[in-house]
Structures are given as C-alpha cells and as structure tokens.
Amino acid sequence: MAAVHEVTQTIEAKAIVCWTKSGVTALRAARERSRAPIIAPTPDIATTRRLCLVWGTHSVLTRTFAISMTW
C-alpha cells in the first residue's frame, strides 16, 4: 500500500476510494497518511462505525454488490 501515497501525489488525486467489507483495505491506505481523503464504502454498519475513528477516512454505508468479470 506504500504505492497509494506515491500514486496520489503523482496524479494529484482528489480522493482515494477503497471499497471494503472488513475495513482492512481502508486501514492499510490510511496508514500511509496520504494527502487525499480516503472514501471507504462498506456494507457493514460496524465497519462504518470503526472507520469513522481512523485518520483520513470517510466511511459510507452502502449495499453489497458483486462484480462479474467475463473475459
């Protein structure tokens, strides 16, 4: 996840979006202390509440969705 900080600076990203179910992805991104805010959509209310306490994250409660990839 160290690349998150480098990439956001290089492309001057306005935000980082980490869709997460358990919160681990958003936690790893927040550990890098990027200048861009981290938006963390999650389907779990408990995860949303925990992420509200994490530096730089803005958690959003969403519905679960599935991505199907066909090649």
C-alpha positions in Angstrom: 0.0 0.0 0.0 3.0 2.3 0.0 2.2 2.9 -3.6 -1.0 4.6 -2.6 0.8 7.6 -1.2 3.2 7.9 -4.2 0.5 7.5 -6.9 -1.9 10.0 -5.3 0.9 12.6 -5.3 2.0 11.8 -8.8 -1.5 12.1 -10.3 -2.7 14.7 -7.8 -5.7 12.6 -6.9 -8.5 14.4 -5.1 -9.6 11.2 -3.2 -8.9 7.5 -2.8 -11.8 5.0 -2.8 -11.3 1.7 -1.0 -14.4 -0.5 -1.1 -14.1 -2.7 1.9 -16.1 -5.2 3.8 -14.0 -5.6 6.9 -12.2 -2.3 6.9 -8.7 -3.7 6.4 -8.2 -2.1 2.9 -9.1 1.4 4.2 -6.8 0.9 7.3 -3.9 0.0 5.1 -4.4 3.0 2.9 -4.8 5.3 5.9 -1.5 4.1 7.4 0.3 5.8 4.5 -1.1 9.3 5.6 -1.8 10.4 2.0 -3.0 14.0 1.5 -6.1 12.8 -0.4 -9.1 11.8 1.8 -10.0 8.1 1.8 -13.6 7.2 1.0 -14.4 3.8 2.3 -17.8 2.4 1.1 -18.8 -0.7 3.1 -22.0 -2.8 3.6 -21.3 -3.4 7.3 -22.6 -0.8 9.8 -20.0 -1.9 12.5 -17.2 -1.4 10.0 -18.6 2.0 9.1 -18.5 3.0 12.8 -15.0 1.7 13.3 -13.7 3.5 10.2 -15.1 6.8 11.5 -12.3 6.8 14.0 -9.5 6.2 11.5 -7.3 9.1 10.3 -8.3 10.5 6.9 -11.2 8.1 6.2 -14.8 8.9 5.4 -16.8 5.8 5.7 -20.1 5.4 3.8 -22.7 2.7 4.4 -23.6 1.0 1.0 -25.4 -2.0 -0.2 -23.4 -5.1 -1.1 -22.7 -5.5 -4.8 -20.9 -8.1 -6.9 -18.7 -7.6 -9.9 -18.8 -10.2 -12.5 -15.8 -10.3 -14.9 -16.1 -12.2 -18.1 -13.2 -12.4 -20.5 
